[in-house]
């Protein structure tokens, strides 16, 4: 019985720890994305790239549906 109680306590503490340590997607991390906006092989100067954190499907064409936008430089970077 005592082993079962200890096991249950460990499970509960693990679940609590995992739920507390989760963070919402967004800025502030250390990830970096680099690339070049292109149409076929031609770089697109000043292209606007929209970012949606945690998306698994296309958020749609409305820019307000996205979390962040960045503008490429003259070379599409």
Secondary structure, DSSP 8 states (H G I E B T S, - for coil): -HHHHHHHHHHHHHHHHHHHH---SSSSSS-------EETTEE-TT-EEEE-TT-SS---S-GGGSSEEEE--TT--
